[in-house]
Amino acid sequence: MPYGYHGKILHVDLTAESFRIEEPEAGFYRKYVGGSCMGGYYLLKYMEPGIDPFDERNVIVFAVSPVTGAAVSGTARHCVTTKSPLTGTIASSEAGGYWAPEFKFTGFDAVVITGKASRPVYLWIHDGEYELRDAKNAWGKITGEAQKIIREELGDELVRIAMIGPGGENLVRYANISNELGHFNGRNGMGAVMGSKNLKAIAVRGTKKPVFFNEDRIQEFARSAAQKVKEDAFASTFKELGTNQNFEWHTPIGGVPTRNWSAGTFENVEKINAQALRDTVWKRSGTCWACAQSCKRVVEVKEPPYVDPAYGGPEYETAGMCGSNLGIDDLVSISKINELCSKYTMDTISCGGTIGFAMECYEKGIITSADTDGLALNFGNAGAVIELVEKIGRRKGLGDLLAEGTARVADKWGAEAKKLAVHVKGKEFPAHMPQVKASLALAYACLPYGPDHVSSEHDGGIGAAPLSYKMMGLGFYDAEDPAELNEAKSRLVWVTQCDYSIVDTFSLCQFIFGHWTLFDLNDLVDFVNAATGWKTNLYELMLVGERRIQMFHAFNQREGFTPAEDVLPEKLFSPLELVGPSAGFKVDRDAFIKSRDLYYRYAGWDPDTGKVSEAKLKELSLDWINPLL
């Protein structure tokens, strides 16, 4: 058995209520490692093309990696991979919290799930044992209630549970998966796939800790992370203020999405930024298992509308997409929206994006109160948004339509609405603006799972001289204008997409391992070797990262996706409102097309068809994919 692994992958057929254990060879683990790289392998192997995401033949994979279970900051993550009901593409989502190490301690490296249960069930995995249990008592319940029910049934308060709420059960296309109530596999509709399978939750408990190659070196990493958080100015401030500092970074460049992406400057940003959150609703910093960084926010409101700290608090993406993007400048309301999305397990980015789109349609007269259940969907109307979030989670009234996501709503509301819809492949944008961070225009358009802000390095990484040793180590030597699309940005997206893909493959946190965090890529190589004893190097790990990307791209190619889908919404080619530092900014259409073609060539894809070359597949030991295409 390889170091860091148990050598066992659990396969579950919900239709037959049957199980089998796969014991892969060591070479399989070295090639596909874990996380969504392993997930991509199983989707390509086990799924025929053209299967609807809600079909019982859709595959959903929960996977960790050989470093999971090492008590080092940033290791408490797991990945879910499936075919997305929001985009129709392959998709993956990573979550922190406490579920991943506990799952690793059950004695398995991944669980691959197919089929559909005949009734609501949950999967119970514990110390090498596994069973399906009736979930009728938990079905229909919000996450806090369901977690209590399952833990009481199992008689153990330390059981860790990855679960869905009513949003997942009701097939909201952007439903997510929660663990510990405040950690999420967000984006892409992972929770809706669980709901379509009648799978309420996966509960785990275990004592089977993996054996690592060099335990002493791993302990050195753990001590080093804790020390760096204390001594490093950025890390200590990050612990105090969290991701909401993005408001401070984005405001000076006009990069705060405002009123459905109409502007990059929010006039009341000081009411919702990191300092405001700390000084008002903040209760404490939250964290994940064994992590010293403690970047998460936990908030509490003790008077109406009341916000329960058990559900965490709004991170930047939530405060951006459910705050400034909706014209809302009240942190209590934003915190309530976040709590409701957590209870119902709905992605706050897509939820905020879809509601923001509906608000602009309402303000421009494309829809009226007759279409909105009488709600006045004006920007800034927090009460209407709070009511609408619950309607979406329950699929009631207008919420039933908005649960389908921006693209499908725009199809129903017509041509004028489509001009206002901000999405790629049906997936809403996160709160980082391509008009001022030009490389994101390529990333959002070309990523196989749609817009994602944590899949490549942002433009600031090469935005000012002198460049860091980390970026020079990847072949970037000259500073570039963050708002300009050019050859350097095509290369930035492709090269850093490969190294970010390593981090996702090893189920690590990008706030700990990356270009601006506690450990760099050289540390990552050292850490992997300490866990596995592989004596690997950065070159091999970059190949692993690219292998994941190419499998994802091949899956989409098999599904019929072409460069025709790698496009931006029309709204991004129109100037922003004439306010703030980004007044009048837009994405240059010609520069986008030229940069996209160059990005394809870096990736080994035909610019006209998007097809991956046979040579590229052979280079990555993926020639077994050719017959599938």
LINZI-V251787 format. One line per field, one symbol per residue. phi: phi as a letter, one per 20 degrees, with the letter a starting at -180 (. if undefined). A space follows every 50 residues. Layout:
# LINZI-V251787
phi=???
This chain:
# LINZI-V251787
phi=.fgndemccedcdffelccbdecffgffffedlrleffffgffffddefn ffgeffefdcddbdbfefnffcgneecccdcaeffedmefbcbdceocfg fffgffocdacddcnbffbfcceddblndbaecfdffefnefffffgfff fffembfefdcebddgfffemgfdfdcdclmccceemmngfffgffeldf acecbaceffedfcffffffffffffffffeeffffffffdmfffgffee ffdmdefcllmebdcdfdffecffffffecefdaeebdgmdefleedccb cecgemceffemafeggffffddgfdmeddffffffgffffffelcffff fffffffffffffenfccffedmnfeeegneffffgffgfffgeldlggf fffengffffgfeofffgfdedaclndfffeceffddfffgffffdgfdn gbecdbfffffcebeffffffffdndcdfcfgedebgffffgffffffff fffffeldefeddrecdfceffffggfffffdmflebfffffffffggff ffffgfffeofcgfeecdfgffedffgecmfdgmfbefffffffffffgg fgfndffednffffffffgdldfffgffe
